[in-house]
Amino acid sequence: MPAEHQHESGPEHLLQLTPDWLQACIQLDQRALGGLWSEQQWASELSDPRRPAVGLEQEGSLIALGCGWLVVDELHITAMAVEPNRRRQGLGRRVLMALLQQGQSQGALHATLEVAAGNQAAIRLYEACGFQTAGVRRAYYRNGDDALIQWMRLHDCEEVRIAAHS
Ligand SMILES: CC(C)(COP(=O)(O)OP(=O)(O)OC[C@H]1O[C@@H](n2cnc3c(N)ncnc32)[C@H](O)[C@@H]1OP(=O)(O)O)[C@@H](O)C(=O)NCCC(=O)NCCS
């Protein structure tokens, strides 16, 4: 590989998303999810200890994020987003696994989420990480799409289990 292409960008770092990342989260939400949450929702998301939020930054830019909500012993995955031009590089998987590990370390035994039945990229990612479809909510979304309810037992996932005990 020519030298000028070898170090185009620095390494990606996993981090806990804090209120310092508010504007970066809003912007990535706009680019990847079309604006899922308002600024106020993001602000409360990033300041609530029962709502773990994990990101990947590269040279100061947020390129992926994942958010969850701990309800008793269940981690609800509430948002997953990867920068559009950085997909299929394993970033979504890294963020999701880190979020599951964090949920488990805060006491979650299971994880659950809802995903549009037509969102193949997300469904494949979740299945690759161990989620299984447990039910369907018909016409759940405004455009009439069904929602798949997915679920996993965190202890069943080897990657989560290894990280939790290492
Ligand atoms: C869903 C999303 C987060 C996936 O992120 P990603 O970084 O591209 O995913 P990864 O590269 O980690 O993929 C992990 C695995 O998921 C599956 N996968 C991911 N994207 C896929 C696609 N477009 N088609 C098929 N499989 C896909 C593959 O099995 C992949 O492993 P592989 O690349 O080794 O085959 C990303 O596409 C995204 O931000 N989409 C828009 C927002 C969204 O829909 N979020 C989820 C609903 S809240």
The ligand as a MOL file (V3000), in Angstrom:
LIG
                    3D

  0  0  0     0  0            999 V3000
M  V30 BEGIN CTAB
M  V30 COUNTS 48 50 0 0 0
M  V30 BEGIN ATOM
M  V30 1 C -27.7040 -0.9540 11.5830 0
M  V30 2 C -26.3130 -0.3020 11.6570 0
M  V30 3 C -26.1420 0.3250 13.0540 0
M  V30 4 C -25.2380 -1.3760 11.4120 0
M  V30 5 O -23.9560 -0.8020 11.6690 0
M  V30 6 P -22.6200 -1.3360 10.9180 0
M  V30 7 O -21.4670 -0.6920 11.5750 0
M  V30 8 O -22.7520 -1.1550 9.4660 0
M  V30 9 O -22.6730 -2.8880 11.2590 0
M  V30 10 P -21.4000 -3.8710 11.3210 0
M  V30 11 O -20.4210 -3.5010 10.2620 0
M  V30 12 O -20.9130 -3.9300 12.7130 0
M  V30 13 O -22.0950 -5.2320 10.9260 0
M  V30 14 C -22.1010 -6.3650 11.7670 0
M  V30 15 C -22.8780 -7.4610 11.0650 0
M  V30 16 O -24.2370 -7.0610 10.8780 0
M  V30 17 C -24.6980 -7.5180 9.5830 0
M  V30 18 N -24.9740 -6.3480 8.7170 0
M  V30 19 C -24.7230 -5.0370 8.9940 0
M  V30 20 N -25.1490 -4.2670 7.9750 0
M  V30 21 C -25.6680 -5.0960 7.0500 0
M  V30 22 C -26.2630 -4.9030 5.7730 0
M  V30 23 N -26.4050 -3.6710 5.2410 0
M  V30 24 N -26.7100 -5.9790 5.0950 0
M  V30 25 C -26.5790 -7.2210 5.6100 0
M  V30 26 N -25.9930 -7.4830 6.8040 0
M  V30 27 C -25.5510 -6.4370 7.5130 0
M  V30 28 C -23.5930 -8.3780 9.0330 0
M  V30 29 O -23.7840 -9.7000 9.5210 0
M  V30 30 C -22.3840 -7.7500 9.6590 0
M  V30 31 O -21.2800 -8.5930 9.7260 0
M  V30 32 P -20.3230 -8.7400 8.4130 0
M  V30 33 O -20.0460 -7.3430 7.8980 0
M  V30 34 O -19.1100 -9.4160 8.9790 0
M  V30 35 O -21.1050 -9.5540 7.4460 0
M  V30 36 C -26.1400 0.7890 10.5490 0
M  V30 37 O -26.4870 0.2300 9.3010 0
M  V30 38 C -26.9720 2.0450 10.7730 0
M  V30 39 O -26.5330 2.9860 11.4440 0
M  V30 40 N -28.1790 2.0910 10.1710 0
M  V30 41 C -29.0640 3.2570 10.2770 0
M  V30 42 C -29.6330 3.4060 11.6530 0
M  V30 43 C -30.4600 2.1950 12.0750 0
M  V30 44 O -31.1980 1.6120 11.2930 0
M  V30 45 N -30.3200 1.8230 13.3620 0
M  V30 46 C -31.0180 0.6860 13.9300 0
M  V30 47 C -32.4080 1.0150 14.3110 0
M  V30 48 S -32.4450 2.0600 15.7530 0
M  V30 END ATOM
M  V30 BEGIN BOND
M  V30 1 1 1 2
M  V30 2 1 2 3
M  V30 3 1 2 4
M  V30 4 1 2 36
M  V30 5 1 4 5
M  V30 6 1 5 6
M  V30 7 2 6 7
M  V30 8 1 6 8
M  V30 9 1 6 9
M  V30 10 1 9 10
M  V30 11 2 10 11
M  V30 12 1 10 12
M  V30 13 1 10 13
M  V30 14 1 13 14
M  V30 15 1 14 15
M  V30 16 1 15 16
M  V30 17 1 15 30
M  V30 18 1 16 17
M  V30 19 1 17 18
M  V30 20 1 17 28
M  V30 21 1 18 19
M  V30 22 1 18 27
M  V30 23 2 19 20
M  V30 24 1 20 21
M  V30 25 1 21 22
M  V30 26 2 21 27
M  V30 27 1 22 23
M  V30 28 2 22 24
M  V30 29 1 24 25
M  V30 30 2 25 26
M  V30 31 1 26 27
M  V30 32 1 28 29
M  V30 33 1 28 30
M  V30 34 1 30 31
M  V30 35 1 31 32
M  V30 36 2 32 33
M  V30 37 1 32 34
M  V30 38 1 32 35
M  V30 39 1 36 37
M  V30 40 1 36 38
M  V30 41 2 38 39
M  V30 42 1 38 40
M  V30 43 1 40 41
M  V30 44 1 41 42
M  V30 45 1 42 43
M  V30 46 2 43 44
M  V30 47 1 43 45
M  V30 48 1 45 46
M  V30 49 1 46 47
M  V30 50 1 47 48
M  V30 END BOND
M  V30 END CTAB
M  END
